[in-house]
């Protein structure tokens, strides 16, 4: 791969407001029943404005992202269709879609906008209703459950099918990187299973304390309910079967409905607003087609290189890491690739609890995709929401213990797009 060039922003940009809805299933959760995509995005946008102490009239421009608006919401121009929900009628806006990397790209686009001087106050957000599909010819709040038969043809659209076979016969990569790691460092299948179950366990511990998380029932409770001696015995049982060579049900992302938004402005203006500002120090990015072997590893390496180069930071400067882990091993593997955990040793740190939200090297303190839930295009923005809360010290019961000042987020989506922002609190 040819290294990408990345430069510093022409003016510093900071996050001054954040908002997020709960992640859940509008078809199953009574508290979310009947909510539409416009209401989800609008609620998150208004929360971000309130967080910053702003009104809709103060926003110059907004970005709207979702992984697949036509499929999930039957909308071709969703940015214009939702603008009424948060007072942005007539304002300039753009919709974009980068699969599950959409939320990270949403931040990147807003930062580039403000850094260039085009606008001063920009709202950026993402929404996805990935638990169901719209009913043709019916109002937006009426939906039906999403089935595997619906999803597989749509997933095939994430690769170039001119020179590859369909997704079912191709290389999707759930086990690709963890199998390489297991072979490289001599782990047994049983050790891999223990590491992944431990990550599931600690993710659920964090999610249980997070009011926005989709799954908050502790594995201790599920173990007791089904007659097991403890949570790890439950996680190794037939109640948590393997879906691939290594992944179990609890290692796969749980589809969710939800939205999250952020507001950015020049750092020089950030002191005017309600909250402690969080500066975006830099963003690295890389894309590589899905059929390339070990593509997640390769693009994480390149985007991480750019992020460290543009910020001048080293891995030891990072206090908190959030990883898009719709494939659970990515937590460990991306952390090692980025130097946040020691290469070949991170799995031991997982087993020691050091990567849990209350450990000394926390990863995904909101619960991760498997417990917090995965609203596809919106999940990256939910990671940004979580990182800002943690950097402000406002995460409540799941606040990490190391008083973080600098956070890195490894975004990944569509099996081929990686975006890595680095955030730091403004003194």
Secondary structure by P-SEA (a helix, b strand, c coil): ccbbbbbcccbbbbbcbbbbccccccccccccccccaaaaaaaaaaaaaaaacccccccccbbbbcccccccccccccccccccccccccccbbbbbcccaaaaaaaaaaaaaaaaccccbbbbbccccccccccccccccbbbbbccccccccccccccccccccccccccccaaaaaaaaaaacccaaaaaaaaaaaaaaaaaaaaacccccccccaaaaaaaaccccaaaaaacccccccccccccccbbbbbbbcccccccccccccccccccccccccccccccccccaaaaaaaaaaaaaaaaaaccccccccbbbccccccaaaaaaaaaacccccccaaaaaaacccccccccccccccccccccccccaaaaaaaaaaaaaaacccccccccccccbbbbbccccccbbbbbbbbbcc
